[in-house]
């Protein structure tokens, strides 16, 4: 009899976000462009507020890695499905920037209307409308107290009942207490099997490639500082497409800027030839072909 190759558990959204922040859950291509439309982020927050299901995340626990002292460290959970949802949660709840499909840093603010319990993507009209709270992030993340939020809202909307507003804001803050399902695949599964599982579960989505898994494995390897190597691959390809991304790396990733990798790719900031724009799949193929002598360059 075949044994089950996965476990299913429910976790609080605040727990999932804390795991991502601490690195317990490793997101492959963490700087990968966020392709969701802002309205999908709005709908996600509304679904959570209403108590609707938002699907499952799928993670694969990286096999244990042998350390220098001979002991083994428990591997990280590698997120293989659900990255867009997690990125949307981080943007709307934690107020973090996303990298959009144009490789630019963008901030998505979701507004809330307590009277009718409605969500909307912040725009100039909503910004000027006192009936809306322009950004839910400071409330849910705890940066702004419920008392202060309710007080300010009622001052701007004197016809509203304070108790009603307080109740709705409390419900808004409880979004992080909602649960999100996590399917965790066994650590002894190989890359090919995990790929097949992903395709069968998410056959209508974007098929996860071998390169995605290679990047995940690289990022999760602490022995060789895999996170920095993964960034080097990703940033190189990004700069080859959009040289202006150089200034963003300097602005947001001082740790990587101090590495030899960054110094060796700095020439790309002045490279405007778009005859060929490589992606990380291309770069990995070149590396493997060269280092494992699979062909002549």
C-alpha angles and dihedrals in degrees: 000000000000116000122229112267098207146038127221122211138163119231133181113258090236088057093051091049092049090052091052091048093049094044095246085122110044115205113210111231092009089183092047113132117272105236101181118111113241090245089063089057088051091050091048092055091046091051091052092047091050092046095245121151116258099192132255134297117225120213134176118208110229111235117259115278121222111236129213092261091056096255125117128240121212111252126242124254107254112210108224100166128027101042093132092052093048091048090049091052092049091049097047100035104031097030093234124160120250128210105237127210089271089059092248128131110252134178119215114203120192118203126208131210108203097192095062097018093238131154127209139168108261115258135162094270094052090045089062096043114094091202089073132070099219100213127024094191099085090049098048094040091050097242089123123039121238089235093057092045093051092044093052093044094050091048089055092041106037093172093065125095111245094215091054093051092045091053093051094047090049089053089050092053091050091066090098088056091062116103129246123196120238122196107200116197120213116269093229093065115106126230094259092053093047090050090052091049090051093050092049094048096041103027093149094051132075109297112242108237132216087250091059090056093044089054090047092052092047092050092049095051108102096175093071097029090255095179091064093045090050090051091049091056094044096044093047091055091043093052091047088060100034114021090184088070086079092082091051092054089051090049101047108023111048090157093062093041089064093057129097089239092065094047091053094052097042090101089073091073088077096038111111100161108122096180088116128008112193125210125206091265089060092047093050091050091053092049094048093043091051101040096041093042094237093145146347119271 
